[in-house]
Amino acid sequence: MANEPKSSEITPEATFARRREFLKNSALLSATAAVTGGGLWALSGGALHARRDDAKQKAGEGAPSSAARPRGRYDTDEAPTSWDDATTYNNYYEFGTDKGDPAQNAHTLVTRPWTVRISGEVEQEQTVDLDELTKWFPLEDRVYRFRCVEAWSMVIPWLGFPLGKLLERVKPTSRAKYVAFETLLRPEQMPGQREPILDWPYVEGLRLDEAMHPLALLAVGVYGKPLPNQNGAPLRLVVPWKYGFKNIKAIVGIRLQAEQPRTTWNLAAAREYGFYANVNPAVDHPRWSQASERRIGELGRRKTLPFNGYADEVASLYKDLDLKAAF
Amino acid sequence: MSTPLPWLKPGLVVGALAPLTALALQAATGALGADPIAIALNRLGLLALILLVASLMCTPLKLFFGWTWPLRVRRALGLLAFTYAAAHVLLYSVVDQGLELSAIVADVVKRPFITVGFVAFVLLVPLAWTSTDAAVRRLGFERWQRLHRLTYVASSLGALHFFLRVKKDVSEPLVVVLLLAGSFGLRLIARARSTRPAS
């Protein structure tokens, strides 16, 4: 009898039932919240960007130390975009359409041995090994602004040699008026090429006088290091006064010709992407404004400059052209 | 028991707001990558669309399976969709465009995908405004219901906005379009069934 609890200490039955009910409801509420939250998170791609560190690891790269060097004639003095941003935020549909995809997938591409076919209206057509080709000219550092047609921009320290030097060396014939470029076609290593998203291989082109301009660069490196695969290894074009999509990556073919080359984005949507694709704040993309851009790493927007700030150097190339019609 | 399934609505609301909190945390810690505004805009817009589609699925679920629980959360889903749509619009106008009115007006007027998205959002405003029981009483159920059929227009425009925005790969917008079309189609089928004379 002494061990029995006092009657005042016994939980009334109603309270007991309420408490059980309360616990059950709390559990169900939490479960509902977890399923709803988790489901929405997964559906809206919340997990996608947690892959960044993983991607960096796959690319096998860490940020290089930035060695100070004198500013060159064509260098911008703007602060370079961070290595992490420049190597994990890429449009390179051969490795997927999400900007994080290339850093994630491009490690599968084998970039050696690599040959470049130089053909068409040149004195002598030839196929050159890339390691041989890069010995022909001293490599130069060039810190360029980079403006994507999607209205974001970066500042990238490239390493490469002027395209014009290569063209001079292979001697275009008098019939050569344009240069056509072609990306590697290797679906087994470039998963995006297994989908009919674009007409593969990616092709681009320049007028010969554009290609001869000293700003036009064939890049083999960034930040003083070899190009990571997601940035277009082992050889890519950099034409800083044009929208990013002109800067064709993983080049295997350079062809001199009399006719204007076909270009991939123009073939995909002629109304939206022209052959020239000069950066021009006055000519909007049909679906968005080109008047301003977001510099990666900054929050606000900055005004886009004609020819991406290279008007003094290149505007004369287009003095006879209606830039609104030839966008 | 007073209300059946008392845990359902609060659980759903807490869970559905979790991605907003997580997104804010990711933005604050730099975990959104190189272009956090673009990523956040895409996520908020997509979440608004998903929730809107979910709110439109409630009625078909009732019609075809006889489930009543979806109807208990339909209003909450609609308001959550509006919350995400509003966050999407605020992020675009305040942070992305820096409240530069001329740029925003130019965008809305000149760019079809933004025009479409803007109209979709504007249509959602009166629906959120009249989402209370008091508003239903004030308007009368018939008028309230007619007004709220705007959801069909707003969600279709939202899907079109998504469709027009992507550069090349339209598979995600297509899924949204198909789900919406499905929810509309099921309503039509249910209506055809109910108006058929009983044999």
Interface residues (C-beta under 8 A of the other chain):
Chain A: N25 S26 L28 L29 S30 A31 T32 A33 A34 V35 T36 G37 G38 L40 W41 L43 S44 G45 G46 H49 A50 R52 T81 D84 D85 A86 T88 Y89 Y93 T97 K99 G100 E150 W152 I197 L198 A268 D284 P286 R287 W288 S289 A291 S292 R294 I296 G297 L299 G300 R301
Chain B: L5 P6 W7 L8 P10 G11 L12 V14 G15 A16 L17 A18 P19 A22 L23 Q26 A31 L32 G33 A34 D35 I37 A38 I39 N42 R43 L46 L47 I50 L51 V95 D96 Q97 G98 A103 A106 D107 K110 R111 P112 F113 I114 L164 R165 K167 K168 D169
